[in-house]
Amino acid sequence: MQVFITNVGKFYYYIKIFAVFETILNIIMKKVYIILDAMSTGDIPNVKHYLEQFNDPNYQFTMSNHYFEYESQQLNQYDLKYMLIDTNFTTRFHAGSEYQTELKRRVVSAHKMGFKIVLYNLWENHQHQSHSNIASLLEQCEIETYHTLCGGRSYFWWMMYNLYNNWDHTFNHNHKPFDFLYLNKRPREARQYLYKLLKGNTLDHSLYTWWDDNHRIKLPEQYELPQHSKEYPRMGLDQTIHPLPYEHSKINVATETVTERTNKPFITEKIWKPIICYQPFVVLGYCHYLKDLKSMGFKTFDSVWDESYDNIIDTYQRADSIAELMQKIKNIDSDALYEQTDSIRKHNRDRFFNREIMCDVITQDIKLAFEIY
């Protein structure tokens, strides 16, 4: 009996210790409430799933899909409150007066309740959000500060991870009839400039595409997506990978969406594709794009060729440097290249598919967007 009483006493002792610990944890932990879409016009499941990757134990997220769901919450229990506004809808559909009137009403009401406003479009960069017509609408509501949630470093990483995490394709890099894989879709100015520099003999043994109203170059049918071998669509399928062109080309030339440096990184599927496919790469991105990759623990190929182009501030001078580099490395021996870069390519792919590392970067990006420190 004495032993039983002693054990019961220990049990209640540990219960009290746990209760004290839980109380301390609740005091330390900050509670965050998020209305995922003020007007319910965006891809709510997608942004919700992305935000659910946040993994800082010092914060607890509670999310509501729609605006009026806040009425079921005890708002005074939250340390931070955010209301997200989808800017993609307003860009695509040029939101009219009825939409704007109701959005203004909700913004003003939420702001009075202590909500911080977040403009979001995970497909775009920070600068695009800041220049959206919703930003001017907030000025009309006399809201001087707001946050932006954009693709950043991690959204396209997360997207491509979800698409290819269970992909069991075995890559064969033993046959390399082509120098570069150089895929272009929308003819942005920097891409046009680089293409003009390269379209002479630099690309004479390469797989490349170009697409504008007056000039269309397609991949040979066997290198196009099998279901779209006759006609690759102008819109969509940007994240879809057909392994063969990656296997048959030595070096990937990625031309990023953003090539002008902004105060927030923007990294898309264009770099994750060669990383997934074990391929060395050269990138026309913004200044210090490769530096940003390295800050996330990825490796680049500065041990193989000159990557000083990454430090050039002017976009067109950077493109000049990349064109010169490509001319120098186009005839590099593929067997030697792939043997020399084996550890780099494996490191990058392993890191890409490390969910814990990816979620840490997502957490950092969300903290920066929401200014949670």
CORCOR-V237856 format. One record per helix or strand of 2 or more residues. SS is the DSSP state (~ for helix, > for strand). FROM is the first residue (numbers start at 1). TO is the last residue. If there is no record, write none. Layout:
BEGIN
SS:FROM:TO
SS:FROM:TO
END
This chain:
BEGIN
~:2:28
>:30:35
~:44:51
>:59:64
~:67:72
~:75:77
>:80:86
~:87:93
~:97:112
>:116:121
~:126:130
~:133:140
>:147:150
~:155:164
>:178:182
~:189:198
~:201:203
>:207:208
>:210:211
>:216:217
~:221:223
~:226:228
~:243:247
>:249:255
~:269:276
>:280:284
~:289:295
~:308:311
~:315:329
~:334:340
~:342:352
~:355:370
END
